[in-house]
Amino acid sequence: MSVKNSIRFVEYSSVFVLCAFLLMVLSLVGTDDMQIHVNFYLLGISAILFLVYIFKDKIIYTRIKHSKYKYLFWQVLEKIHLSENILMEQPIEAVMPQTEKQVQEDTFIRENGLNTKIGTRRTHDYLIWATVGVYLLGVYAANLMLSLNASDTALIAILGLMCISFGYLFGNYNFFRSGGIAMEFTPEALVVKDKILSWDKIIDWQYNRRDSTNNSSVTIFYYDTYLEVQSLRIELFQLNIRKIDLVLLLSHFKETYGKNIY
């Protein structure tokens, strides 16, 4: 499991509980012999999902215990307000020579499937809803052709929707088309909104959650030519990238190439 998928695992761990609950409810439907046999399988899967959620901290700890990026993992969790969702102590940052950090850059980007050139988002996630709609129509057609009972139809529909959800959450699929380069990460600087921000002049950044009046965004704080602190707000819905991918890139490039100026 890569650092990116480990963070996704923490963020969407509540999905395991929801899926486990739905499967448990489905396991109570039907009383014939064949249905009871299926119900035992559903209860087993439900129990496994509950156990995965209960021991998620142990799973994550085991995954990153010997990772080169465990401090970065924790840093990103804190930035996107997920550190309270996991019961782990903050790891101690290991001192690493700058040359060794730079050598690891390509490895980190490759392991996590990150794209350093980010385009603008031109379309919404209608493809997700289209996929769900086509799948449900297929289930309905199968119900008519095979004369399935209500519990079998519900089971097929829910299991399929679970697979689509997990594929979207943990896969590296991109449901959006790019409308040109809007942001680019290079070893020298971050290029965004016609600005070139060298990593040594970027002070820090923060992730802003979506609320009733504002979309989710990232605010970058940096020094200008006169060493005065400036800020740049980037709304995520305008970019063809997922939140976790963006915060990983910002944290990794700042850690690798940034030197603070005071």
Beta strands, then each sheet from edge to edge (+ up, - down):
strand 1: 117-121
strand 2: 178-185
strand 3: 189-192
strand 4: 195-198
strand 5: 202-208
strand 6: 217-223
strand 7: 229-235
sheet 1: 1+ 2- 3+ 4-
sheet 2: 5+ 6- 7+
end
